[in-house]
Amino acid sequence: MTLKIDNVSFAYQTDRKILDAISLTFEPGKFYVIIGQNGCGKSTLFNLIMRHLSLSSGKISINGKDLQQLSFKEQAQSISVLSQSMPLPEFMTVADMVMQGRFCYQGFFSRFSAEDRAIAEQAMQKMQLTELANKRLSALSGGQQQRARMAMLLTQQTDIVLLDEPTTHLDLKHQYMLLDLGRELAEQGKTVVAILHDMTQAALYADHVIVLAEQKVYAQGTAQSVITDTMMQHVFHVNTSRVGNEKVGLHVPTHLIA
Amino acid sequence: MFQRISLPSSLSRSLSSVLPNYRFLGGVFLLTVMLLLVALTHISIGARPIVWADIFQAIFAFDNQQFVHHIVIKQRLPRLVVAMACGAMLGLAGFSAQKMFQNPLVSSSTLGVSSGAVFFSLCAIYFFNVSENDIFIPAFIGASVAGVFTLSMTEMMNRSSISKNLHIVLAGSLVSMLFSSLSSFLMQLDPLRFANVQDWLLGDISPADFTDLSRIYPLALLAIGVLLSQGRSLDVMIMGEKQARSAGVNVTRTRNITLLCIFLLASLVVSIVGPIGFIGLVVPHISKLFVSEVGNKGAWLSMLIGGLLLSFSDLLARIVIAPKVLIVGGVSASIGSIFFLCLLYFMVRDKHMS
């Protein structure tokens, strides 16, 4: 499914603009990465897509259909999101939580079917949570909780997947596991959009990088064309030099290698 | 990405909640037995003791000639059934409220809903000459006004955050206090007119019978059915509003429907037996001993426990200072407030207050 952000603006009050007439297109089969400073409106953009906030102006659509016209259930069948700071209910078990991803496929009187359970079970296997299925969420480490959130997202089986700083709380192994999973989903033809802080990971994984700065899209394109020393200086206010070969590079603050 | 697979039974078991199923079934069994015992004792004890055999006979082979059978069917059974029904309604209302707010301290009494219902009922009696039998509508309006009042006050207090779980209870007690004082003010205007609602004010089952139940049962069943239908949405809402919306729950609708049903159940109970407090507060905690909050089993169990608790309170009310009879609202409130204090103590001790 193609997710289209069309001329979208958002302001909390009339004077405090967060996003100013942004237009973006997210196509199936690609891994998009959004980068930008804190407060540049990355998470706000996700919140607008998820309808936690309402647009000041503009339109968001999937496959040409205005999101506003979908019910929350229909939307949940198309778009899933891994939120940065989703509070977890202490007393729920991992399995119970992951099952909730199937909510959007339930009719009024239907019960969770064996298929629903199988899907949840597979998602837990994928996120290496099977052993923890009956543990309470409060007994989990931050990284395990993040994987539980991801498992719930997988059970939603949507064509569009939004990942808001998915690597938070994760140790290195699981960071790459999660990013690999993002790639895998993109290769399966899903539309994957991730907000990342790590430039190296962004460059390694993204098909398309979008830089947000000062309420606008500062630049977008392939990682090589977008993540440059100039961009690092303009957007992140850090003087960097790129170290590495053509394929993989690291932007190191200049004063450290001078 | 997932191919369909058939599921080994060991896996499907791992997907149910942490408390094993036998615990739930055991709970149902235990509570049902207790309910039966309380019910039989409830009927047999009284000014004229009745042996259990007579009770069964009266129910299954009613004999018009036997005076004892009349006592069972016309006097004691109605009282018991009213107690159980009201207890079940309060229990479910409390369970749903605690699940939705994710707060172990809320119930229709701590939200101020019951006091609001009482005050509006008294107003209807005093100003519009409404009969004591027809106070459901003013009670419902009062319950809703008080509930919305409490929730908006909570919203206001939440903006400055001290201890969020307490905010709603604090707001609820203030609203409750406001309406109680307004009620006593109103009653002083015409003590004679209100002479016969004195007991009702504390929550009194004795005057209620099957005719009262027959008036409220369609709405009560509707509210119960609707609340049960919201169970799955409430499951998702345990994870917070944002996550619930992402998972496909219409959060605003679910919240409004649930609140409406809680107000309905509370005011239906108030309209026939008065404001019986604390049942709704205690019941969910007992149900959690047997079954997880996720899923609808807890809701069903809450009704069972509510019925048990209120009929047990009524039994106590009838035997503690026999032959005099206490008012059941007083009994349930004293059990409940002691429980409430203990709950607060343990929550503060375990620092669950944020």
HADDOCK unambig.tbl for C-alpha pairs under 7 A between the chains (distance, minus, plus):
assign (segid A and resid 50 and name CA) (segid B and resid 246 and name CA) 6.34 0.50 0.50
assign (segid A and resid 52 and name CA) (segid B and resid 242 and name CA) 6.75 0.50 0.50
assign (segid A and resid 72 and name CA) (segid B and resid 245 and name CA) 6.63 0.50 0.50
assign (segid A and resid 72 and name CA) (segid B and resid 248 and name CA) 4.56 0.50 0.50
assign (segid A and resid 72 and name CA) (segid B and resid 249 and name CA) 6.02 0.50 0.50
assign (segid A and resid 72 and name CA) (segid B and resid 250 and name CA) 5.89 0.50 0.50
assign (segid A and resid 73 and name CA) (segid B and resid 248 and name CA) 3.96 0.50 0.50
assign (segid A and resid 73 and name CA) (segid B and resid 249 and name CA) 6.34 0.50 0.50
assign (segid A and resid 75 and name CA) (segid B and resid 248 and name CA) 6.74 0.50 0.50
assign (segid A and resid 76 and name CA) (segid B and resid 246 and name CA) 5.90 0.50 0.50
assign (segid A and resid 76 and name CA) (segid B and resid 247 and name CA) 5.34 0.50 0.50
assign (segid A and resid 76 and name CA) (segid B and resid 248 and name CA) 4.70 0.50 0.50
assign (segid A and resid 80 and name CA) (segid B and resid 246 and name CA) 6.49 0.50 0.50
assign (segid A and resid 81 and name CA) (segid B and resid 246 and name CA) 6.85 0.50 0.50
assign (segid A and resid 86 and name CA) (segid B and resid 243 and name CA) 6.89 0.50 0.50
assign (segid A and resid 87 and name CA) (segid B and resid 239 and name CA) 6.68 0.50 0.50
assign (segid A and resid 87 and name CA) (segid B and resid 240 and name CA) 6.81 0.50 0.50
assign (segid A and resid 88 and name CA) (segid B and resid 239 and name CA) 5.79 0.50 0.50
assign (segid A and resid 89 and name CA) (segid B and resid 238 and name CA) 6.38 0.50 0.50
assign (segid A and resid 89 and name CA) (segid B and resid 239 and name CA) 5.71 0.50 0.50
assign (segid A and resid 93 and name CA) (segid B and resid 17 and name CA) 6.49 0.50 0.50
assign (segid A and resid 93 and name CA) (segid B and resid 18 and name CA) 6.50 0.50 0.50
assign (segid A and resid 95 and name CA) (segid B and resid 15 and name CA) 5.15 0.50 0.50
assign (segid A and resid 96 and name CA) (segid B and resid 15 and name CA) 6.65 0.50 0.50
assign (segid A and resid 96 and name CA) (segid B and resid 16 and name CA) 6.88 0.50 0.50
assign (segid A and resid 96 and name CA) (segid B and resid 17 and name CA) 6.31 0.50 0.50
assign (segid A and resid 100 and name CA) (segid B and resid 236 and name CA) 5.97 0.50 0.50
assign (segid A and resid 101 and name CA) (segid B and resid 247 and name CA) 6.09 0.50 0.50
assign (segid A and resid 103 and name CA) (segid B and resid 247 and name CA) 6.61 0.50 0.50
assign (segid A and resid 103 and name CA) (segid B and resid 248 and name CA) 6.88 0.50 0.50
assign (segid A and resid 104 and name CA) (segid B and resid 247 and name CA) 6.29 0.50 0.50
assign (segid A and resid 104 and name CA) (segid B and resid 248 and name CA) 5.18 0.50 0.50
assign (segid A and resid 114 and name CA) (segid B and resid 7 and name CA) 6.94 0.50 0.50
assign (segid A and resid 115 and name CA) (segid B and resid 4 and name CA) 6.79 0.50 0.50
assign (segid A and resid 117 and name CA) (segid B and resid 12 and name CA) 6.80 0.50 0.50
assign (segid A and resid 118 and name CA) (segid B and resid 5 and name CA) 6.46 0.50 0.50
assign (segid A and resid 118 and name CA) (segid B and resid 7 and name CA) 6.03 0.50 0.50
assign (segid A and resid 119 and name CA) (segid B and resid 2 and name CA) 6.57 0.50 0.50
assign (segid A and resid 133 and name CA) (segid B and resid 14 and name CA) 6.53 0.50 0.50
assign (segid A and resid 133 and name CA) (segid B and resid 15 and name CA) 7.00 0.50 0.50
assign (segid A and resid 134 and name CA) (segid B and resid 14 and name CA) 6.35 0.50 0.50
assign (segid A and resid 134 and name CA) (segid B and resid 17 and name CA) 6.95 0.50 0.50
assign (segid A and resid 134 and name CA) (segid B and resid 18 and name CA) 5.56 0.50 0.50
